[in-house]
Amino acid sequence: MSSYNARSDAGVVRLRDVLIDVSMFRDIGCVCNAMRVWGIAWLHRCGRGRLDHRRLSAVEG
């Protein structure tokens, strides 16, 4: 079960309780909702790239 709330206009994608700066996606050319949790890493469903979970910042509050 997935719940996405993309705010690309703000330059940030909110995925569950994590904010991801869209600049992290520019190198793989896919800024969209096509992300899912797989273990502790965030993996692009299109398979063109993987994000390092250490670069993600948790939302406080």
C-alpha positions in Angstrom: 0.0 0.0 0.0 1.5 3.3 -1.0 0.5 6.9 -0.4 2.3 9.6 -2.3 2.0 13.4 -2.1 4.2 15.0 -4.6 4.9 18.8 -4.4 7.2 19.2 -7.3 6.3 22.9 -7.5 8.0 23.4 -4.2 11.1 21.5 -5.4 10.4 18.8 -2.8 8.7 15.4 -3.0 7.1 14.2 0.2 7.1 10.4 0.4 5.6 9.1 3.6 7.6 11.0 6.3 10.6 11.8 4.2 11.3 14.9 2.2 13.5 14.4 -0.8 15.0 17.3 -2.8 14.2 16.8 -6.4 17.7 17.8 -7.4 18.7 14.3 -6.3 16.7 12.9 -9.2 18.0 15.2 -12.0 20.9 12.8 -12.8 18.5 10.1 -13.7 15.9 12.4 -15.3 12.9 11.1 -13.5 11.2 13.5 -11.1 7.9 11.8 -10.3 6.0 9.7 -7.7 7.6 6.5 -9.0 9.4 5.7 -5.8 8.9 3.0 -3.2 10.6 1.7 -0.1 12.6 -1.4 -0.5 14.5 -2.3 2.6 16.3 0.8 3.9 17.0 2.3 0.5 14.7 4.3 -1.8 14.6 2.8 -5.2 13.3 4.3 -8.4 10.7 2.1 -9.9 11.8 2.9 -13.4 15.1 1.2 -12.5 17.3 4.1 -13.9 18.8 5.0 -10.5 19.0 4.4 -6.8 19.1 7.0 -4.1 21.4 6.7 -1.1 19.2 6.5 2.0 21.8 8.5 3.9 21.1 11.5 1.8 17.4 11.6 2.9 16.3 13.8 5.7 13.5 12.8 8.0 10.6 15.2 8.6 10.4 16.3 12.2 7.2 16.9 14.0 
